[in-house]
Amino acid sequence: MRWRQALLIITLLVVAVVIELTVLAPLPWWGATPPLVLVVVAALAFAFGPVTGAVSGFVGGLLLDLAPPAVATVGLSALVFTIVGYALGRVFDADERPLWLTTVVTTMAAGASVIAGAALGGLLGDERVRWEDVPGFFAAIVVYAAFLSLLCVPGIRALSRRVVPESFRR
């Protein structure tokens, strides 16, 4: 069971990082690149709980931090995604909630990650953090996270149930 779950999580995170950095990042999006890795972390936290959400957040954030072009402070995304993954897995069980509610919660987590990332980046002296750009970045990330959540959360939930059925209640 554990090896299938670990393989599923690693595969989903690597694919999400590759898609976010090679397909989504070069496109001319309004305000920001869609946060696919964050939405995948949220979906994994909803499916498997807080510990898996935190580990997925750390791995996904670290992959983003280390992948070229690595210009941000290494570990910043990993820290923020770890907290988001743990919090979403801890306070929310997606099996008992409608899709619109998981979308709202994922969107709120994406917005919180923008604020946390900007605050931590500012505290660590990242010159790329400009507070006048944060509201536009926040709005773009929230919109993109809502759309991606509608697509990813049900798909990852169904895939998780198929690959690791023993992790779910009957």
N, C-alpha and C positions, 0 to 999 in steps of 0.2 A: 504494500500500500504506500509506504513512505517514498519509495523510489519513483513510483508513478506520479505521485503528487509533486515531488521535487522536479522531475523531468518536465511535467506540465508547466510548472511555475517558471523554470528557467527558460523553456522554449517561448512561452508567452512574453516574458520580459525582454529577451533578446530580439524577438521579432518586433516588439513594440519600439524598442530603441532604434533598431535599424530603419523601420518605417518612419519614425518621427524625424530622424536625422537625415535620411537620404531622400525621402519622398515629400514629407510635409514641410521641412525647414526651407528648402529652396523655393517653394512656391510663394507668390506674393500675397500672403494673408494680411488681413487688417489687424494691426496692433501687435500680434504675437503669433508664434507657432502653436498649433493645437497641442494640448498636453496629453498625448496618447499614453505615455508611460504612467502618468499619474492616474488616469482613468483605469488602466489595467491593474494598477496597485489597488485602487478602490474596489474593483470587481473581485480581485483575489481576496481582499479583506472581507468583503461581504460573503464570499463563498466559503472561506476556510477559518475565519476568526481572527482575533487580534494578534496572536503570535505569528501566524503566517503572513498577516498583513504587514506587521512590522519588518519581518525578514524580507518580504517582497519589496517593501518600500526602500529598505536599505540597499538591496541588490540593484533594484531599478534606478535609484538615485545615483548610486556609485557608478553604474554603467554609463549613465548620462554625463556624470562629472568627468569620467575618464575618456569618453569617446571623443575623437577629433571633431571639431576644433574645440579642445578643452581650454576655455578662456576664463571660466569661473573658478572660484575658490573650491578646491577639491574637497568634497564631503558636505558641502552646503545643501545640495539637492538630496543627498543621502539622508542627512539629518531631518530635513523637512518631510520627505516622503516616509521616513520611518515613523515619525509622529503621526502623520496622516493615516498611514496604514494601520497602526495600532488603534488609534482613536475610532476609525470607521469600523474596524472589526469588533471593537469592544462595545460600542453603543448601538450597533445596528445589525440586525439579522435580515438580509435581503429576502430570504424565503418567505418571511411573514409579512412583507411589505409590498405594496404595488410599485410598478415601474416608475411612475411619476415621482414617488417619494424617494426612491433610490437616486433618481436624476437630480432632485433638489439637494439631497445630502452630498452627492458627488460634486455638484456645482458649488456648494458652500465650502467644501473642503478645498476645491481648486482655488477659490477666491482667498481662503485663509492661507494657502500655500504661497500665493503671490505676496501677500502682506508679510508673512514670516520670512520669506526669502529676501525681500527687499530690506526688512529690518535687520536681519542677520548680516546681509551683505554690507549694509551701511555701517553696522557695528564693527565689522571686520575690515573696513576701509576699502571696499571695492569701489573704484572710481566709476564703474559703469552704472551704479545705482544713482538715478536721477529722480527725485521725488515728484517732479512735475510730470514724468512719464508713467508713474505708477497707476493713476486712475484709468488711463486708456488701456494699459496692459491688463489691469484687473478686469475691465469690461470685456476685453477680447477673450481672455482665458475663461471667464465664466460662460460666455456664449459657446465657445468651442467645447468646453467640458460638458455642457448640457447636451449638445448634439452627439458627441462621442459616447456619452453615458447611455443614451438611448440605443446606440448600436452595440456597444461592447458588453455592458453588464449582463443582459439576457444571454448573449452568446457565450460568454465565459462561464456563466452559471450552468448552462446546458452542457458545455464541454466538460466542466468539472464533474458534473453528475455522471457523465458517461465514462470518463477516464478513471475517476476515483469514487465509485458509488458507495463504498463503505464509509466514507467520511460524512455522509448525509443521513439524516433521520429518514425513516420510511414513512 
